[in-house]
Amino acid sequence: MNQQIDDNLRRVYDDAAREPVPERFTKLLEQLRQQEQKPCAPDSDTSPEDDDQ
């Protein structure tokens, strides 16, 4: 019985793993990669010294 459950679970997860990634997720990943490649400019509005006042 346990072997049958294991086999069915593997079959379901293998099928799901073979499905293509939805286009909205690939677009999101591409946007994140582009943001990571941009140099970060220091944000003068949120300096730690301002928090003490």
C-alpha positions in Angstrom: 0.0 0.0 0.0 2.8 2.5 0.9 4.6 1.7 -2.3 1.4 2.5 -4.3 1.1 5.9 -2.5 4.8 6.7 -3.1 4.4 5.8 -6.8 1.3 8.0 -7.2 2.9 10.9 -5.4 6.0 10.7 -7.6 3.9 10.6 -10.7 1.9 13.7 -9.7 5.0 15.7 -8.7 6.9 14.6 -11.8 4.1 15.8 -14.0 4.0 19.1 -12.2 7.7 19.6 -12.5 7.6 19.1 -16.2 5.0 21.8 -16.7 6.3 25.0 -18.2 6.8 28.0 -15.9 3.9 30.5 -16.5 4.9 33.5 -18.6 4.0 36.0 -15.8 6.6 34.3 -13.5 9.3 34.4 -16.2 8.6 38.1 -16.8 8.8 38.8 -13.0 12.2 36.9 -12.8 13.5 38.9 -15.7 12.5 42.2 -14.0 14.2 41.1 -10.8 17.4 40.2 -12.7 17.4 43.6 -14.4 17.0 45.4 -11.1 19.9 43.4 -9.6 22.1 44.5 -12.4 21.4 48.2 -11.9 23.8 50.0 -9.5 22.2 51.0 -6.3 22.3 54.8 -5.6 22.4 55.8 -1.9 19.0 57.1 -0.7 19.6 60.4 1.0 16.1 60.5 2.5 16.6 57.5 4.8 20.0 58.0 6.4 20.4 56.3 9.8 21.3 59.7 11.4 17.8 60.9 10.7 16.2 58.2 12.8 17.8 59.5 16.1 16.1 62.8 15.9 
